[in-house]
Amino acid sequence: MSELINNRERRIETLKGIIRRLHGGAPASEVREELRLIVHETDATEIAAMEQTLMAEGMPAEEIRSMCDLHAEVVQGLLPARPAGLDVPPGHPIDTFRRENAAILEAAAKVRATFGDVLAGTPGALDRCRAHVNELFDVEKHYRRKEEILFPFLEKHGLFGPSKVMWSKDDEVRELLKAFSEALAVPSAAPEEWRLVLELAGEPAVRAVEEMVRKEETILLPLSASTLTNEEWGLVHAESPRTGWCLVPPREGWTPPLPSLPVNSLKLPAGKVVQLASGHLTLEQLTGLFEMLPVDLTFVDADDRVAFFSEGPNRVFARTRAILGRLVQHCHPPKSVDIVERILDDFRSGRQSVAEFWLELHGKFVHVRYFAVREGNGTYLGCLEVTQDCTQIRALRGERRLLSYEPAGAAA
């Protein structure tokens, strides 16, 4: 296999062959020695390229995701403990992701440390376990920042594997944590029942959290470090506060570069307006209007790419500017992409013009509608998503015919 060492394409082909054998049922021990010889000469970009090529050749992302843990088992200990490219200044997004990963591992260790006391019936152990699991739910901020900000920049470089495979694994972690939390909510149970809860729900959830940290540290972050430009890291840094921080705040020390392009691509001379068929608005008025609408707007163009979203102060679903230009299919969890595709296909073909959903979300009643946008001649221009928090509207009763202002800050 020495002829593969300095040939990137042949290494990727060899990796593909090994993974296909694993998918075909070959035992991990059979391929581990082959991987040992090649992995020391490869890097995260080649592993990502291998997964992406498999998907391009027809292997479903879901199948790759389902085998992801077996892949991890086979290469565990083979990849370098300190991948190149991760030594960055304090405050750089990679530094923040890694500090959060360290805090996530600490939180996971706290959860696992309570298992023995829970089984022993130690007073207060169950409450400590529940509290530490609640703390671990903070991984949601870490995952969202990865999915909504980091993945779009990888996609702009042609790397779609992480958003198709790793996002599914993120969702798997979410589901395992939720199941464990719900199992812990049982008011009382016999010792043997708690043993089953910890074995069947607790340990899988904690292990999944730890495995995701390992995948990020050995593959995702090195891949991102070697792919994103310094300016793109600056944009990741600028958009990150929208999702918040996981367990630990970012450090100071890194100065992000100034973007080379202006935030607003449309510039009008003072006093000039945007002339529309039904009137005209200055750019400032148009921006202010979108910010004050009691609904959230997102527009996806005819090529299925996110072209615009409104930036009101109380959006139901947060948006980051990293998604601009991103295929809308990649903005959703893989398990919901089929629904997105169906709506867009129905709109584009003219079979449908409106799709409507409503749901209870964190104590809010949320109404979501999708509208096909067309020219007068019927040409499809794109899809408009309109989202509204209807909790207060739904609660209205009777009439209000006299002027009455709500207390400052009361309106959503």
C-alpha positions, 0 to 999 in steps of 0.5 A: 500500500506504500504507493498510496501514500503520496497520492490523494486520489488513490487514498480517497479511493482506498478509503471508499473501498474500505468503507464499502466493505464495512457497509457490506458486513466486513468485521472492523478488525479485518480493515483496521490494519489497512486503515492504520497504514493510510490514515496516518498519511491522510487528513480530515479533508480526504475523509470528508471527500471520501464521504461526499464521493460515496454520496455522489455515487448514490450511497444515501446520506442516511446509510452513511449516518447509520454506519458513522459510529462503526467508522468512528470505532474503526479509525479511533486512535488512528487519527492524530490526537492534535490535528493540524490547524487548530492552534488559533488565537483566543476568541477565534471561532475554532477556539470557541468551538473547542472550549465549548467541546471541553465544557461539554465533555465535563458536563457529560462526565458529571452526568455519568458520575451520578449513575452509581449514586442513583443506583445506590439510592443515595439521597439527592443523586437523582436530582443531581443527575437531572440537573446535570442533564439539563446543563447538557442540553446547552449543546443545542447552542453549539449544534445550531451554530455549527449547523446554521453558520459553519456548515453554510461556509463549508458548502460554499467550498463544495463540502456538503457531507457534514451538513448531510451526515453530521446534522443527522447525528446531531439530531440523534444526540438531541433525541437521545438526550430528550429520551433520557430526560423524559425517563428521568422525569418519572417521579419514582421507580424501583432500583432495577427500573433505574438501572434500565433507564441508565443502561438503555437511555442514560449511557447511550445519550452520554456516549453520543454526546462524547462521540460528537465531540470526538468527530468535531475535534478530529474531522469537522474542525480540522476540515473547517480550519483548512477550508475557510478563509480568514474573512469567512471566519470573521463572518462566522464570528460576527454571526455567532452571537445570534445563536448564543454560547454553549456552557462557556463564553468566548475569550477575547484576543482574536481580531476578526478581519473587516469584510471586503464587501459592504453589508448592503449591496444596494446603495442609493444616493440621498433622496433617491427612492425605490419606485414600485407600482404602488408607490415608492420608498427610500432604502431606509424606509424599506429596511425599517418597514421589514424590521417592524412587520409583525411576521418573519419573512424568508424568501427563497429564489427560483434556484432554491437559494435563500435570497432574503430574510427580514431581521425583526427584533423578535424572530420566531426562528433565528436566521444568520446571514451565513445562510444567504445564497445557501440551498434551502434544502441544506437549511433544514435537518435531513429528516425534513428535507423531503417535505421541503422538496415536495413543497418546492416541486408543487410550487414550481409545477403550479400544482399548489400555491400555499402550504400551511403549518401551525405548532406549539413551540416553547409556549408559543402558538406558531403559524407558518405559511409558504407562498409560491411567488410568481410573475404576472405571466405565471413564471415561478420566482420563488417561495416566501416563508411567513412565520408569525407568533400568534399566541397573543392573537389567538388569546383575544376575546370580545372587542377593543374599539377604543384606543388603548396602548399596551405597556412599553415592551409588552408587545411581541 
